[in-house]
Amino acid sequence: MIELYYSVMNAIFGPLLALGPALAELIIALFLSFSGSLFYRYAADYAKLRYIGKRLQELKKKKPTEETYDEIVSLMKQRFKLIMKPMLLNTGLILLFIPWMAHAFPGAVVSFGGIELNWILWYIVISVPATLIFRRIMGL
């Protein structure tokens, strides 16, 4: 079963490996970051999320009462429900790639001034800023 998984992933993304591990993983990480940003863009109701964020800030400025506390808890529950679907989609996509990336990129992928980064560290170095940039561009 695992061999079938590796062979399918290699058939789809294997040609990228010819570019070298650093560039191949860069492209894959950018693809995953962009896909994850699209999930958040289209699977979450951002009008509601913005409203909830503004309302929470308003409530934090008020004097704490039982009523404001209840509203804050209710808004936080709503926000959690709104971001759960895109978060699960994004997590599923990333989990699909992790075993293959560990298999495809053994050892150090890139070296910076004597510091060698394995595939997971290189993925983090790429994906965190890329995701921030993609979300900024999409207005998220």
N, C-alpha and C positions, 0 to 999 in steps of 0.2 A: 504494500500500500504506500509506504513512504517513498519507495523507488518511483512509483507512478507520479506522486506529487513532485518529486525532484525532476523527473523527465518532462513533465508538463511545464513547470516553471522555467527549466532550462530551454525548452523549445520557444517559450515566449520571450524571456529576458536574457537568454544565453548570448545572443549576438552583441549585447551591450558589454559582455565580459571581454570581448576582443579589444575594447577601448582601454583596457587596463582597469584594475580594481578601484582606484580612486575616482576616476571619471565615471565608471559604471555605477558606482554607489551614489555619486553625486546626482546623476540623472534619476536613479530610482528614488532617492530621498526627496528630490524636487517633485517627482510625480506623486509620491505619497503625501507630501505636504500640501500640494495643490489640490489633490483629491479630497483630503481631509477638510481643507478650507471650503471646498464646494459642498461637502456634506453639511457643514455648519451653515453655509449660506442658504441652502435650499431646503434643508430638513428642519430648520428651526424658524419660529415666527419671531423675526427680529423686531417688529413693531411692538409686540408684547414684551419682549425682553428689554427693550429700551424704556418702555413705560414702567416696568417693574423696577429697573435700575433707578430711574428718576424718583419714583415713589418711595423707594427705600431710602434714598438720600434725604428726601423731605421728612420722612418719619424719624430718621436719626437726629435731625435738628430739633425735633419736638421734645418736650419733657416726657420722659418715659412713664407710661401708664399701662394698665392691663390691656386696654383697648389697642394702643399702638404696638404693644408687644405681640398681641394676637395677630394683628395685620401684618407685622413683619414676618412672623412665622408662616403665615399663609402665603405671602408673596415669595418667600424663599422656597417653599414647597412648589409653587407654580414655576418658578425659574428652574428648579432642578428637573421638573418634568419636561420642560421645554428643551433643555440641553441634553437630556438623556439619549434621545434617539440619534442625533448626529454623533454623539460621543461613542455610542455602541457601534455605529457604522464605521467610524474611523478606527476604533480599536480592533474591530474584526478585520478590516483591511490590513492594518499593520501586523496583526497576528498571523495573517496569511503569508506575509513576507519574511517574518523573523527566522523561521527554521531554514528557509532557502538561503537567506543572506548569510546565516552562520555557516551553511554548507558551501556556498559559493565564494565566500571571502575568508578563508582561513588565514590566520596570522595577521601581521601588520598590513594595513591598507595604504596608509600615508605616513610620512615622516616630516615633522616640523622641527628643525634645529636639533636633531638628535632625539626628539620625543616621538616615539612611534605610537600611532593610534590604530587600534583594531577596528573592526567593522562597526561595532556598536557605538564606540566613541565618535568615529567619523560621521556616522549617521546622525548622532545628536548634534554635533557641531554644525552640520548642514541643515537639519530639519527644524531646529528651534528658530533660528533667524528667518529661514525661508517661510515658515508658517506665519510668523509675525508680519513679514512683508506681504505675503499673499492676503492675509486677513485685512491688513491696512488698505491694500489696493481695492479689496471688495467692500470696504466700508463696514467691517464687522467689529 
